[in-house]
């Protein structure tokens, strides 16, 4: 059952940037829960007073503001949504304690192990750097492919029949993975199960509504690279 943003004084607002995978996580989860919210696009070169006040430690997005109180960090926000609206939409975390711990482990793996490897590919400026970063990232994808087989138990998603926290954690990066790493990083021949999962995840209604356009993401990435190359040349 969908809930409104103002239900019971539960006003919801998200501070974010349109292409951020971390923000996409939160917006997908809100969509899965059927929760309505106000969205405020932030300019990270000129952060709003609200953002700086809401995330005093890091000053980063995403921030979820619920009834005037801020919640920061994307995975923390996902768990918060599950706990604050336990009967609304599909649960993002399993009910079984062991399965829940396993899901938390793999969501953390996406943040702490996969993403740093992918970030090196994202930041690579030369073909040599790119090749080295790509080779470093592939074993992390292999691990995620094995994790999918373990967590899904033969079903459609890491979360089983429905999208769960690991799906949202990894799936939020899919457009960037395709823009930066090309189709080879999630190669259908090498990782057929994970590649098929990616297509299913991107087809979920709550995902389609908030996932940024790949062409616009590519243009943003080209802009980033141009700045990095110019900075490297002047160093």
CORKANOR-V910049 format. One record per residue. N is the residue number from 1. RES is the residue in one small letter. PHI is phi in whole degrees, 0 to 359 (999 if undefined). Layout:
# CORKANOR-V910049
n-><N;N>
res-><RES;RES>
phi-><PHI;PHI>
This chain:
# CORKANOR-V910049
n-><1;2;3;4;5;6;7;8;9;10;11;12;13;14;15;16;17;18;19;20;21;22;23;24;25;26;27;28;29;30;31;32;33;34;35;36;37;38;39;40;41;42;43;44;45;46;47;48;49;50;51;52;53;54;55;56;57;58;59;60;61;62;63;64;65;66;67;68;69;70;71;72;73;74;75;76;77;78;79;80;81;82;83;84;85;86;87;88;89;90;91;92;93;94;95;96;97;98;99;100;101;102;103;104;105;106;107;108;109;110;111;112;113;114;115;116;117;118;119;120;121;122;123;124;125;126;127;128;129;130;131;132;133;134;135;136;137;138;139;140;141;142;143;144;145;146;147;148;149;150;151;152;153;154;155;156;157;158;159;160;161;162;163;164;165;166;167;168;169;170;171;172;173;174;175;176;177;178;179;180;181;182;183;184;185;186;187;188;189;190;191;192;193;194;195;196;197;198;199;200;201;202;203;204;205;206;207;208;209;210;211;212;213;214;215;216;217;218;219;220;221;222;223;224;225;226;227;228;229;230;231;232;233;234;235>
res-><x;x;x;x;x;x;x;x;x;x;x;x;x;x;x;x;x;x;x;x;x;x;x;x;x;x;x;x;x;x;x;x;x;x;x;x;x;x;x;x;x;x;x;x;x;x;x;x;x;x;x;x;x;x;x;x;x;x;x;x;x;x;x;x;x;x;x;x;x;x;x;x;x;x;x;x;x;x;x;x;x;x;x;x;x;x;x;x;x;x;x;x;x;x;x;x;x;x;x;x;x;x;x;x;x;x;x;x;x;x;x;x;x;x;x;x;x;x;x;x;x;x;x;x;x;x;x;x;x;x;x;x;x;x;x;x;x;x;x;x;x;x;x;x;x;x;x;x;x;x;x;x;x;x;x;x;x;x;x;x;x;x;x;x;x;x;x;x;x;x;x;x;x;x;x;x;x;x;x;x;x;x;x;x;x;x;x;x;x;x;x;x;x;x;x;x;x;x;x;x;x;x;x;x;x;x;x;x;x;x;x;x;x;x;x;x;x;x;x;x;x;x;x;x;x;x;x;x;x;x;x;x;x;x;x>
phi-><999;284;240;272;297;262;300;60;75;264;297;238;218;242;259;199;232;298;256;290;301;291;287;303;308;294;292;296;298;298;294;298;282;73;265;271;200;268;243;240;283;260;261;286;274;211;295;290;299;297;296;295;285;279;234;295;283;248;63;247;261;274;232;259;252;242;52;87;251;275;236;243;77;300;292;297;296;299;293;299;299;297;280;283;231;294;256;249;68;290;292;277;245;294;280;290;302;292;297;294;297;297;297;297;300;286;296;293;299;301;291;268;239;294;298;302;293;293;298;297;293;303;269;295;249;245;296;294;298;295;297;295;293;298;296;287;282;303;300;291;292;302;295;293;297;294;297;299;297;289;283;285;53;84;262;284;229;306;278;99;287;237;298;237;296;289;303;292;298;278;298;296;267;299;296;295;300;288;289;273;263;70;288;293;291;243;299;295;285;275;233;300;293;290;296;292;301;301;295;295;297;293;274;294;303;295;280;303;290;238;290;290;293;298;296;291;296;299;297;296;296;299;296;302;298;299;293;295;293;297;294;293;289;267;286>
